[in-house]
C-alpha cells in the first residue's frame, strides 16, 4: 500500500531531491538503530561483540568482492 500511495509523489521529484530524502531516511534509521543497540552492546561480553564485528566486516568484503 505504501508503494501505491507514494509512487505519484516520488515520480514527480528530481533525482537530487530523492537522493537527499533517501540519505535523510537512512540517517534516521542509523540513529534509531544505534540508540537502541549501543546500550545493549555494553552489557554483552566483548568476545561476542568482536566476533559480530568480524562477521560484519567479512560479509561486507564478500559483497564488495563479488560485485553484488
Secondary structure, 3 states (H helix, E strand, C coil): CHHHHHHHHHHHCCHHHHHHHHHHHHHHHHHHHHHHHHHHHHHCCHHHHHHHHHHHHHHHHHHHHHCC
